[in-house]
Amino acid sequence: MNHEELAARLSKAVAERTAIEPLSDEYPDLDLEAGYAVQRVLRDQAGPLAGWKLGVTSRAKQAQVGVSAPVCGFLPAAAALDLGEPLRAGELIQPRAEPEIVFVLGRDLSGAHCTAVDVLSATSGLAVGIEILDSRFRDYRFTMADVVADDTSAARYVVGTPVPPAGVDVRLVGVVLEKNGELVATASGAASLGHPAAAVAWLVRRLALSGEGLRAGEVVLSGGLTAATPVASGDVVTVSIDRLGTVELPVSE
């Protein structure tokens, strides 16, 4: 299979705002490593990076889809939304929102033996995040290899004002997701791999396989804490996390 050609299919789906069939329908031998190879092509074409994101960080979800570890993707700087800036739903195919705990790196972090303690010591701030997913595959139907190739459905994201991490136990913070003033879901930070910092440590170890790491100033979305909720023009999504604050995201056409 040609990784560049598969990446071009995904880029075309984004540009035309039209969902496509999973790559694995045509290439049933597409595996996770091939998915990451396609993702790398997309990353090389994406311009400056702002950071990284994790997916499938729930142990229950991992068991459901038959994997034993999370997956990861990259965050282009161009995908960031500023506080108060609306999400333009018309730019996307089938957007969904989910709450995230965001880590802001205060120093570089790398290595094949990185632990959650290392992550916490390298973190300069924690923040509320809202990630907007937008699978390029019709009806969100895909294998794990497909979703990795598709940059784990990354589309847009907004990050609140970071707070110092000292004294914040991110396992225990309560998370509330609302849409249009109605409660959608609740969770705790432990929903991400038992400890969000452990999820970030996994990411560092994964990046070490290709000689990469996290850089000071980068942000890491440490994994969706609830099921993602569909959004459309006119909606307002609000995420509140104990000790970290609240972020509101309006959705326009």
PyMOL commands that set and color helices and strands:
alter all, ss='L'
color gray80, all
select helices_A, chain A and resi 3-16+23-26+32-45+59-65+77-79+89-91+116-122+138-140+144-149+151-153+189-191+196-208
alter helices_A, ss='H'
color red, helices_A
select strands_A, chain A and resi 49-55+71-76+80-81+87-88+96-105+123-133+154-159+174-179+182-188+219-221+229-230+236-241+245-252
alter strands_A, ss='S'
color yellow, strands_A
deselect
rebuild
show_as cartoon
